[in-house]
Every structure is written in C-alpha cells, then in structure tokens.
Amino acid sequence: MTLQAIKYSSGRLEILDQLLLPHQSTYIPVSGVEDGWKAIHSMQVRGAPAIAIVGSLSLAVELLTATFDDKSILRQEVEGKLNYLCSARPTAVNMKIAAEELTLETNRLCSDDSVPNAEDMKKRLVAKIEEMLEKDISDNKAIGDYGAKAMLSSAGGSPSSKLRVLTHCNTGSLATAGYGTALGVIRSLFALGKLEHAYCTETRPYNQGARLTAYELVHEKIPSTMVCDSAVSALMKSKTVSGVVVGADRIAANGDTANKIGTYQIAVLAKYHGVPFYVAAPLTSIDLDTANGDRIVIEERPAVEMTHVGGKQVAASGINCWNPAFDVTPADLITAIITEHGAFSPAELAAKIANLTEASV
C-alpha cells in the first residue's frame, strides 16, 4: 500500500507533515488558503504536483466555509487567493498552471447566465478542484507505465533482464497525490518484476532522498540503497546503472528542466558514463510560455538549511552560504521526458504538447 500524503474528504483536508519524516507520521489540518501557503512555503508539503493539489484544495476548503452574495465578488476572491498561493514557491510551475486553469473556469462561470448565483458557482469550482486530485493519481500511474516501458526499451537485453535505476530527491507518493512520477516509474518496474535495484541520493541540503525517498522505498519493500550525493560518479563507474529517472518542478518549451539542486551534475555524469537520463513529470510541469531554462526563476532557500542538521549547527559560524533549491538540466543531457501521454525527446516535446492540447479542445 502506497503512502498517503494528502487526505481529503467532504471539505476536510489534512497533509502528512514531511518535516517530521521519517521519525513521525503526523497529519496536520489545512483549514484554508493561509494554512496551504504556509505548508507549501515551509515544505511541510513539497513536490511540484503535490504543491498544486494542496494549494488548490486549500482554496476549496476555504470556499466551502464561506458565503458569497455575488458572483463577481467570488471571482475576485478566488483570483486573489490563487495569486497568493503561487507566491509560496515560485519555481514549481504546477501551482501556476492550476491557478490559470481555475481562474479561467472562474471567469467562465461568472459570465455564464446558466449559473444562477454565487453558491452554485462555488460548488462547481470546488468540484473542479476535487477532480484534480483524482486526475493526478491516474496521470502518475500512466507516467509510471510509460516510463517503465521507455527504460526497458532503451536498456535492451534479454526478456529476463532487470534494471538498476538511480533517482534524486523525492518524487513518490509524498510528492504527488499518490503513486509518484519518477519514483512511480521505479514502482512500475518493480511491479513488473523488472527492477533489480533502486538507488536514491541523500539529496542535500534538505535530505529529501534520505528522509523521504528512502522512507518510501523501505515502506514499499523495494530493493534499494542510498548513496551520498558526492558518490554518484563512483556509483556509475563501479556499478551497472541502467538509467537515471528524476522529476521536474518546471520544464521549459525547449526541454530544459528545473529540478532539485544536484540534478544537473547527475545528468552530466550520466552523459559521461553513457547512462540514459529521464525526466518524469505530468503535463502540468511543462511551461510552454518559458522558452528555455535561462528564464526559469530559481528559488533560494535559507542558509540554515546548509549550516544546521537536525537543529544542530555543523558549519563554522560566519561562513557565507549559497543555497539554490533547484538547478536547470539542459535539454541535450536528457534522453526523454516521460509524461502521462508517453515519452518524448526534448526536441519534440513542444510540438507533441501542442498537438495534445489541440486534440483536447
């Protein structure tokens, strides 16, 4: 049974506090947008898909407890709350895309004469947000299946061969509504009997790999080993690594990918060692309005995340720190980008997404 990071039912939202993992599994209530913003900003919830889901659901919870006399007032309130949620962590594009989608729906409902009043408009908005939760889970399972197929195809070998896969940061059930993206690919390979071993990095300085991915791998009983971030090159040289699969917080139109800091250097090492490097992410992580990675805003985190571990200072007092939360992997280092609609090369990504968008209209 996969872990459940988000619990939602009938307007009640709780999230698993990821700051306490792996030592405590504690769910905390999210009673509105302010709670949602704080949970995202403090990284009690993290992972681009989960950020969008929790942010949107926090709006749904708040709407359900509020009363509006006028549709225009409701529209203004929703747009303001969505803009606020987008400011919690700006690099991850999923919240921005969710906000744009919900804003469009809000404007449509406001101008639709068949929607008689603000109460009916509110119910329809909440229903749309609730659909996002279910869609994220089904999308993740599709990503897992397409990713497993792509990695097995590139690895070749005999029908009985199994893969040894490396991942970075956390992209599993804890980072999504359920199942996971990159870790979902590993989970799918394991379910197929095609995974020999999974490797996860510790993912300094916030240790999402050590605290979260390792926790999920042990929970799922997937054969796995954790390595230091600085040991990846030695791992690729001394062990047979079949492929690397990571998630994404934002993918530019040309395929450049922003992901957890340390991803770029793993991609460089994979290229040098001839190891396929995959990015697994839903369409909501792809930002066609951003031409390339140079235009992605990179969030910088507090120095204390580097200087302290478990509340204890480990670095010399007075040292300057640079703590970017993400880096950008150039498209030419990426073998394929795995989405819920299939695996595409970075060069064909924009055209494929445009075709999918046209087909859905």
C-alpha positions in Angstrom: 0.0 0.0 0.0 1.5 3.4 -1.1 1.8 6.2 1.4 -0.9 8.8 1.5 0.5 12.3 1.8 -2.8 14.1 1.2 -6.1 13.2 2.9 -9.2 15.0 1.6 -12.9 14.2 2.1 -16.0 16.3 2.1 -14.2 19.6 2.5 -11.7 18.3 5.1 -8.0 18.5 4.2 -5.1 17.0 6.1 -1.5 16.6 4.9 1.3 14.4 6.2 3.9 16.8 7.7 7.0 15.9 5.8 9.3 17.9 8.1 8.7 15.2 10.7 9.5 12.2 8.5 10.9 9.6 8.8 10.6 9.7 12.6 7.0 10.8 13.0 4.0 10.3 10.7 1.7 13.2 11.7 -1.1 14.6 9.7 -1.9 18.3 10.1 -5.2 20.1 9.2 -5.3 22.7 6.4 -8.3 24.8 7.0 -7.8 27.4 4.3 -5.5 29.2 1.9 -3.3 30.8 4.6 -2.6 27.3 6.0 -2.0 26.0 2.5 0.5 28.8 1.7 2.4 28.1 5.0 2.5 24.4 4.4 3.9 24.9 0.9 6.4 27.6 1.8 7.7 25.7 4.9 7.9 22.5 2.9 5.6 20.5 5.1 4.3 19.6 1.7 6.6 19.6 -1.3 6.9 18.2 -4.8 5.5 20.2 -7.7 2.3 18.1 -8.3 1.5 18.0 -4.5 2.0 21.7 -4.2 -0.6 22.4 -6.8 -3.0 19.8 -5.3 -2.7 21.1 -1.7 -2.8 24.7 -2.8 -6.0 24.2 -4.8 -7.6 22.0 -2.2 -6.9 24.6 0.5 -8.9 27.1 -1.6 -11.7 24.5 -1.9 -11.8 24.1 1.9 -11.9 27.8 2.4 -14.7 28.3 -0.2 -16.8 25.7 1.4 -16.9 27.5 4.7 -17.6 31.0 3.2 -20.7 32.6 1.9 -20.8 35.0 -1.1 -23.7 37.2 -2.2 -22.4 38.0 -5.6 -20.6 36.0 -8.4 -18.3 38.9 -9.2 -17.1 39.1 -5.5 -16.5 35.4 -5.5 -14.5 35.7 -8.8 -12.3 38.5 -7.3 -11.7 36.5 -4.1 -10.7 33.3 -6.0 -8.3 35.1 -8.3 -6.6 36.9 -5.3 -6.2 33.7 -3.3 -4.8 31.8 -6.3 -2.2 34.6 -7.0 -1.2 34.4 -3.3 -0.7 30.6 -3.4 1.5 30.9 -6.5 3.9 33.1 -4.4 4.6 30.3 -1.9 7.3 28.6 -4.0 7.7 30.2 -7.4 9.9 27.7 -9.3 7.4 24.9 -9.4 5.1 25.7 -12.3 2.3 23.3 -11.4 0.6 25.7 -9.0 0.8 28.5 -11.6 -0.8 26.3 -14.2 -3.5 25.1 -11.8 -4.2 28.8 -10.9 -4.5 29.8 -14.5 -6.9 26.9 -15.2 -9.1 27.7 -12.2 -9.0 31.4 -13.0 -10.3 30.7 -16.5 -13.0 28.5 -15.1 -14.0 31.1 -12.5 -14.3 33.8 -15.2 -16.4 31.4 -17.4 -18.7 30.6 -14.5 -19.1 34.2 -13.6 -20.2 35.2 -17.1 -22.4 32.2 -17.6 -26.1 33.1 -17.1 -27.0 29.4 -16.6 -25.0 29.5 -13.3 -27.7 31.3 -11.3 -25.8 32.5 -8.2 -22.5 32.6 -6.3 -23.4 29.5 -4.3 -23.8 27.4 -7.4 -20.7 28.9 -8.9 -18.8 27.9 -5.7 -20.0 24.3 -5.8 -18.8 24.0 -9.4 -15.4 25.4 -8.6 -15.0 23.0 -5.7 -16.0 20.1 -7.8 -13.4 21.0 -10.4 -10.7 21.2 -7.8 -11.7 17.9 -6.4 -11.3 16.3 -9.9 -7.7 17.5 -9.9 -6.9 15.1 -7.0 -8.2 12.0 -8.8 -6.6 13.0 -12.1 -3.2 13.4 -10.6 -3.2 9.8 -9.3 -4.3 8.4 -12.7 -1.7 10.6 -14.5 1.0 9.3 -12.2 0.2 5.7 -12.9 0.3 6.4 -16.6 3.7 8.1 -16.2 4.9 5.0 -14.3 3.8 2.7 -17.1 5.2 4.8 -19.9 8.5 5.3 -18.0 9.0 1.6 -17.3 8.4 0.8 -21.0 10.8 3.5 -22.2 13.6 2.5 -19.8 13.2 -1.2 -20.6 13.3 -0.4 -24.3 16.5 1.7 -24.1 18.2 -0.9 -21.9 17.6 -3.7 -24.4 18.9 -7.0 -23.0 17.2 -10.3 -22.6 13.5 -10.6 -21.6 14.6 -11.7 -18.2 17.0 -8.8 -17.6 16.3 -6.4 -14.8 17.3 -2.7 -14.4 19.3 -0.8 -11.8 17.9 2.7 -11.5 19.1 5.8 -9.8 16.8 8.7 -8.7 17.3 12.0 -7.0 15.2 13.9 -4.4 11.7 12.7 -3.7 9.1 12.1 -6.5 6.8 9.4 -5.0 3.5 9.4 -3.1 4.8 12.0 -0.8 5.4 14.5 -3.7 2.1 13.9 -5.5 -1.5 13.0 -4.9 -0.4 9.4 -4.9 1.9 6.8 -6.7 4.5 9.3 -7.9 6.3 10.4 -11.0 10.0 9.3 -11.2 9.5 7.1 -8.2 6.3 5.9 -9.8 8.5 4.6 -12.8 10.6 2.7 -10.3 7.4 1.4 -8.6 6.1 0.2 -12.0 9.3 -1.5 -12.9 9.2 -3.3 -9.5 5.6 -4.4 -10.1 6.6 -5.8 -13.5 9.4 -7.8 -11.9 11.9 -5.7 -13.9 13.7 -3.9 -11.2 16.9 -5.4 -9.8 17.8 -2.4 -7.5 16.9 1.2 -6.9 19.5 3.8 -5.8 18.5 7.1 -4.1 20.7 10.0 -3.3 20.6 11.7 0.1 19.7 15.0 -1.6 21.5 17.6 0.4 21.0 20.0 1.9 17.3 19.2 2.8 17.8 15.4 2.6 14.6 14.6 0.8 16.2 11.5 -0.5 17.3 10.3 2.9 14.2 11.3 4.8 11.5 10.7 2.2 12.6 8.6 -0.8 14.4 6.1 1.4 11.3 6.0 3.6 9.0 5.2 0.7 11.4 2.6 -0.7 11.6 0.8 2.6 7.8 1.1 3.0 7.2 -0.5 -0.4 9.9 -3.2 0.3 11.7 -2.2 -3.0 15.3 -3.4 -3.0 17.3 -0.2 -2.6 20.4 1.5 -1.5 21.0 5.2 -0.5 24.2 6.9 -1.7 25.8 10.3 -0.8 25.3 12.9 -3.4 29.0 13.0 -3.9 29.2 9.3 -4.6 27.1 9.3 -7.8 30.1 9.3 -10.1 31.7 6.4 -8.2 28.4 4.5 -8.3 28.2 4.9 -12.1 31.8 3.8 -12.5 31.7 0.8 -10.2 28.2 -0.4 -10.6 26.0 -1.1 -13.6 23.4 1.7 -13.6 20.8 1.1 -16.3 19.3 4.6 -16.1 18.5 7.7 -14.1 15.0 9.0 -13.6 14.2 12.2 -11.9 11.2 14.5 -11.5 10.7 18.1 -12.5 9.5 21.4 -11.0 9.4 23.2 -14.3 10.2 22.1 -17.9 10.8 24.9 -20.4 9.5 24.7 -24.0 12.9 23.5 -25.3 13.1 20.7 -22.7 15.4 22.4 -20.3 14.4 21.1 -16.9 14.5 22.7 -13.4 14.6 20.1 -10.6 16.1 19.7 -7.2 19.6 21.1 -6.8 22.1 18.3 -7.8 20.1 17.1 -10.8 22.3 18.9 -13.3 25.5 17.3 -12.1 23.9 13.8 -12.1 22.9 14.4 -15.8 26.4 15.4 -16.7 27.8 12.2 -15.0 25.2 10.1 -16.8 26.2 11.6 -20.1 29.9 10.8 -19.4 29.1 7.2 -18.4 26.6 6.6 -21.2 23.7 6.1 -18.8 20.2 7.2 -20.2 18.8 10.1 -18.2 15.0 10.5 -18.0 12.7 13.2 -16.6 9.3 12.0 -15.4 6.6 14.7 -15.0 3.0 15.4 -15.8 2.0 18.0 -18.4 1.3 20.4 -15.6 5.0 20.7 -15.1 5.7 21.8 -18.7 5.7 25.6 -19.2 5.5 26.3 -22.9 5.5 30.1 -22.1 9.1 29.8 -20.9 11.4 29.4 -23.9 14.4 27.9 -22.1 15.9 27.2 -18.7 17.7 30.5 -18.5 14.3 32.1 -17.9 13.3 29.9 -15.0 13.4 31.7 -11.7 15.4 29.7 -9.2 14.2 29.8 -5.6 17.0 30.4 -3.0 16.5 28.8 0.5 17.7 30.0 3.9 21.4 29.4 4.8 20.3 27.5 8.0 19.4 24.5 5.8 23.1 24.1 5.0 24.6 25.2 8.3 22.4 23.1 10.6 21.4 19.4 10.6 18.5 18.4 12.9 18.7 21.8 14.6 22.4 21.4 15.4 24.9 23.7 13.8 27.6 21.8 11.8 29.2 24.7 9.8 31.6 27.3 11.0 29.9 30.5 12.3 30.2 33.4 9.9 30.6 31.4 6.7 28.6 32.7 3.7 26.2 30.3 2.1 24.6 30.0 -1.4 21.6 27.7 -1.2 19.6 27.4 -4.5 16.8 25.0 -4.2 16.9 23.9 -7.9 19.2 23.8 -10.9 18.5 23.5 -14.6 19.5 20.5 -16.7 20.0 21.4 -20.3 17.8 19.5 -22.8 20.7 17.9 -24.6 21.5 15.9 -21.5 18.0 14.4 -21.3 17.2 11.2 -23.1 13.4 11.6 -22.9 10.7 13.4 -20.9 8.1 10.9 -19.7 4.5 12.3 -19.4 1.1 10.8 -18.9 0.8 10.7 -22.7 4.1 9.0 -23.4 7.8 9.5 -23.6 9.1 12.3 -25.8 12.5 13.6 -26.7 13.1 17.2 -25.6 13.2 18.4 -29.2 9.7 17.1 -30.0 8.2 18.0 -26.6 6.6 21.4 -27.5 5.0 20.1 -30.8 3.7 17.0 -29.0 2.1 19.0 -26.2 0.6 21.4 -28.7 -1.0 18.5 -30.6 -2.4 17.1 -27.4 -3.8 20.4 -26.4 -5.5 20.9 -29.8 -6.9 17.4 -29.6 -8.5 18.0 -26.2 -10.2 21.2 -27.3 
